[in-house]
Amino acid sequence: MTSRAKLFDLYARREAAQAAGLGREVSRAVSERAEAQASASRLQRMAQQMQPGFGPLLAASLRANGLLVSGLVEEAERQVRKADFAGDEAARLIQKMNHHDRRRHFGETAAATARAADAEAAEARAEAARPVPRRDGSTR
C-alpha cells in the first residue's frame, strides 16, 4: 500500500471514529430527551391530580396548594424546553455524523482508487521489465 492509499485509509478511519463518537452523543441526547419528556408528563399529571380537599379550607392551605401546582407546572415547562433542546441537539449531531460518514466514504473510495492505480503502475513496470520476446524463435 502506498503512502497515498495509507493517507486515505487513515483519513477514513479518523472520520469513522469521529462518526462513532457522535453516535454515542446522539444516543445520550435521545435518552436525555426521553427522560425529560417522561418527567414533564409526570409533573403535568401530578399538577392535574392536585385538587383541594372537600369542605371549608383555610386560605393559607389554598395558597400553598396553588403555589405547589404552579411550581409543578413551571418545572414541567422547563422539562419540555429541555426535551426540545435535547431533540434539536440530537438532530444537529445526526447531521454532523452523516457529514463525517460521507467523508469516511470518500476516504475509502479514494484509498481503493489509489490502490488500483498503484497496482496498474506496478503491473506496467513489471511488463516493461520483462525481456522483449524475439521474433526469430531463438532463446538466448
C-alpha positions as CSV (number, residue, x, y, z in Angstrom):
1,M,0.0,0.0,0.0
2,T,1.4,3.4,-1.0
3,S,1.6,6.4,1.2
4,R,-1.3,7.9,-0.7
5,A,-3.5,4.9,-0.1
6,K,-2.4,4.9,3.6
7,L,-3.2,8.5,4.0
8,F,-6.7,8.0,2.6
9,D,-7.2,4.9,4.8
10,L,-6.1,6.9,7.9
11,Y,-8.5,9.7,6.9
12,A,-11.4,7.3,6.5
13,R,-10.6,5.7,9.9
14,R,-10.4,9.1,11.6
15,E,-13.8,10.1,10.1
16,A,-15.3,6.7,11.2
17,A,-14.0,7.2,14.7
18,Q,-15.5,10.7,14.8
19,A,-18.8,9.4,13.5
20,A,-18.8,6.7,16.1
21,G,-18.2,9.3,18.9
22,L,-21.0,11.4,17.5
23,G,-23.2,8.3,17.5
24,R,-22.7,7.9,21.3
25,E,-23.5,11.6,21.8
26,V,-26.7,11.2,19.7
27,S,-27.7,8.2,21.9
28,R,-27.1,10.3,25.0
29,A,-29.1,13.2,23.7
30,V,-32.0,10.9,22.7
31,S,-32.1,9.3,26.1
32,E,-31.9,12.8,27.8
33,R,-34.9,13.9,25.6
34,A,-36.9,10.8,26.6
35,E,-36.2,11.3,30.3
36,A,-37.2,15.0,30.1
37,Q,-40.4,14.2,28.3
38,A,-41.3,11.5,30.8
39,S,-40.5,13.8,33.7
40,A,-42.6,16.6,32.1
41,S,-45.6,14.3,31.6
42,R,-45.3,13.0,35.2
43,L,-45.2,16.6,36.6
44,Q,-48.2,17.6,34.4
45,R,-50.2,14.6,35.7
46,M,-49.3,15.5,39.3
47,A,-50.4,19.1,38.8
48,Q,-53.7,18.0,37.3
49,Q,-54.4,15.5,40.1
50,M,-53.9,18.0,42.9
51,Q,-57.3,19.0,44.0
52,P,-58.3,20.9,47.1
53,G,-60.0,18.8,49.7
54,F,-63.7,18.9,50.3
55,G,-65.3,21.2,52.8
56,P,-64.1,24.5,54.2
57,L,-60.4,25.2,53.7
58,L,-58.1,27.8,55.1
59,A,-56.8,30.5,52.7
60,A,-53.2,29.5,53.6
61,S,-53.8,25.9,52.5
62,L,-55.4,27.1,49.3
63,R,-52.5,29.4,48.6
64,A,-49.9,26.7,49.4
65,N,-51.7,24.2,47.2
66,G,-51.8,26.8,44.4
67,L,-48.1,27.6,44.8
68,L,-47.3,23.9,44.7
69,V,-49.3,23.4,41.5
70,S,-47.8,26.4,39.8
71,G,-44.3,25.1,40.8
72,L,-45.1,21.7,39.2
73,V,-46.4,23.4,36.1
74,E,-43.2,25.6,35.8
75,E,-41.0,22.6,36.3
76,A,-42.9,20.7,33.6
77,E,-42.4,23.6,31.2
78,R,-38.7,23.6,32.0
79,Q,-38.6,19.9,31.3
80,V,-40.4,20.4,28.0
81,R,-37.9,23.0,27.0
82,K,-35.0,20.7,28.0
83,A,-36.6,17.9,25.9
84,D,-36.9,20.2,22.9
85,F,-33.3,21.3,23.3
86,A,-32.1,17.7,23.5
87,G,-34.1,16.9,20.4
88,D,-32.6,19.8,18.5
89,E,-29.1,18.7,19.7
90,A,-29.7,15.1,18.6
91,A,-30.8,16.4,15.1
92,R,-27.7,18.5,14.9
93,L,-25.4,15.7,15.9
94,I,-27.1,13.3,13.4
95,Q,-26.4,15.8,10.7
96,K,-22.8,16.1,11.8
97,M,-22.5,12.4,12.0
98,N,-23.8,12.0,8.4
99,H,-21.2,14.6,7.3
100,H,-18.4,12.5,8.8
101,D,-19.9,9.3,7.3
102,R,-19.8,10.9,3.8
103,R,-16.2,11.9,4.4
104,R,-15.3,8.4,5.5
105,H,-16.9,7.0,2.4
106,F,-14.9,9.5,0.3
107,G,-11.7,8.4,2.0
108,E,-12.4,4.7,1.5
109,T,-13.2,5.3,-2.2
110,A,-10.1,7.4,-2.7
111,A,-7.9,4.7,-1.0
112,A,-9.3,2.0,-3.2
113,T,-8.7,4.1,-6.3
114,A,-5.1,4.8,-5.2
115,R,-4.5,1.1,-4.6
116,A,-5.9,0.3,-8.0
117,A,-3.7,2.9,-9.6
118,D,-0.7,1.6,-7.8
119,A,-1.5,-2.0,-8.9
120,E,-1.8,-0.8,-12.5
121,A,1.5,1.1,-12.2
122,A,3.2,-2.0,-10.7
123,E,1.9,-4.2,-13.5
124,A,3.1,-1.7,-16.1
125,R,6.5,-1.7,-14.5
126,A,6.6,-5.5,-14.4
127,E,5.5,-5.6,-18.1
128,A,8.2,-3.1,-19.0
129,A,10.9,-5.1,-17.1
130,R,10.2,-8.3,-19.0
131,P,12.5,-9.1,-21.8
132,V,11.2,-8.5,-25.3
133,P,10.3,-11.8,-27.0
134,R,12.5,-12.5,-30.1
135,R,10.8,-13.0,-33.4
136,D,13.2,-15.5,-34.8
137,G,12.3,-18.1,-32.2
138,S,15.7,-18.5,-30.6
139,T,16.1,-18.4,-26.9
140,R,19.4,-17.0,-25.8
